[in-house]
Amino acid sequence: RGSPHRGKRGGAMSSSGSGDEGSNVDSQVEVLDDRDQSAREPTEDEVSDYAEFLGLDVDAESHLLWIARIGVVAPVPHPWKACQEGEEVFYFNFETQES
């Protein structure tokens, strides 16, 4: 199986493939720890960032922040894995090679 890395368009590509147009071979992608994080208390910044990612208005919809608080530490379903490249976190399916 290939390992994930990001291309110019943001899609994950297999680093084992050769000649992938737009591949970024120099980047370092880390597969994040997949232990259950649901008991971990997320930081307010994590909750706020995830709420914005979900499309919530943090100020106007503060009553919905519980959704982001639970979601940001929810386990990633199999066969997906959380990966990080630089500051960007993305999700990669090691069976289908989707990102």
C-alpha positions as CSV (number, residue, x, y, z in Angstrom):
1,R,0.0,0.0,0.0
2,G,1.1,3.5,-0.7
3,S,1.5,6.1,2.0
4,P,-0.4,9.4,1.8
5,H,1.0,12.6,0.6
6,R,-0.7,15.7,-0.8
7,G,-0.6,16.9,-4.4
8,K,-1.1,20.4,-5.8
9,R,-4.9,20.0,-5.7
10,G,-5.0,18.7,-2.1
11,G,-5.8,15.1,-3.0
12,A,-3.8,12.3,-1.4
13,M,-1.7,10.3,-3.7
14,S,0.3,7.2,-3.2
15,S,4.0,7.9,-2.7
16,S,4.8,4.5,-4.1
17,G,3.4,5.5,-7.5
18,S,5.9,7.0,-9.9
19,G,5.3,10.0,-12.1
20,D,2.2,11.3,-10.3
21,E,1.6,14.7,-11.8
22,G,1.7,17.3,-9.1
23,S,3.0,15.1,-6.4
24,N,5.0,16.6,-3.6
25,V,7.7,14.1,-2.7
26,D,9.6,16.4,-0.4
27,S,6.7,16.7,2.1
28,Q,6.6,14.8,5.3
29,V,3.2,13.2,6.2
30,E,2.7,11.8,9.7
31,V,0.0,9.3,10.4
32,L,-1.5,10.5,13.7
33,D,-2.1,8.3,16.7
34,D,-5.4,6.5,16.3
35,R,-6.0,5.8,20.0
36,D,-9.5,6.7,21.2
37,Q,-9.4,10.4,22.1
38,S,-13.0,10.6,23.2
39,A,-12.1,10.9,26.9
40,R,-9.7,13.7,26.2
41,E,-10.9,17.3,26.9
42,P,-10.3,19.4,23.8
43,T,-8.9,22.9,24.1
44,E,-11.2,25.9,23.4
45,D,-9.2,26.6,20.3
46,E,-9.7,23.1,19.0
47,V,-13.4,23.4,19.6
48,S,-13.6,26.8,18.0
49,D,-11.6,25.8,14.9
50,Y,-13.6,22.6,14.4
51,A,-16.9,24.5,14.9
52,E,-15.8,26.9,12.1
53,F,-14.8,24.0,9.9
54,L,-18.3,22.6,10.4
55,G,-19.8,25.9,9.4
56,L,-21.0,27.1,12.8
57,D,-20.8,30.8,13.7
58,V,-19.0,30.5,17.0
59,D,-20.5,33.7,18.4
60,A,-24.0,33.5,17.2
61,E,-24.4,29.7,17.6
62,S,-22.5,29.1,20.9
63,H,-25.3,26.8,22.0
64,L,-24.2,24.4,19.3
65,L,-20.5,24.2,20.3
66,W,-21.2,20.9,22.1
67,I,-21.3,19.3,18.6
68,A,-17.8,20.5,17.8
69,R,-16.6,19.6,21.3
70,I,-17.7,15.9,20.8
71,G,-16.7,15.8,17.1
72,V,-13.2,17.1,17.5
73,V,-12.2,14.1,19.7
74,A,-14.5,11.5,18.0
75,P,-12.6,8.4,16.7
76,V,-12.0,8.2,13.0
77,P,-13.9,5.3,11.4
78,H,-11.9,2.3,10.0
79,P,-10.1,2.3,7.5
80,W,-9.6,6.1,7.7
81,K,-6.6,7.6,9.5
82,A,-5.9,11.1,10.6
83,C,-2.7,12.4,8.9
84,Q,-0.7,15.6,9.3
85,E,1.4,17.5,6.8
86,G,2.9,20.6,8.3
87,E,0.1,22.3,10.1
88,E,-2.7,20.7,8.0
89,V,-4.6,17.7,9.3
90,F,-6.4,15.5,6.7
91,Y,-8.0,12.1,6.6
92,F,-6.7,9.3,4.4
93,N,-8.4,5.9,3.6
94,F,-5.6,3.3,3.4
95,E,-7.9,0.9,1.5
96,T,-9.2,3.1,-1.2
97,Q,-6.3,5.7,-1.2
98,E,-8.9,8.5,-0.9
99,S,-8.4,11.7,1.0
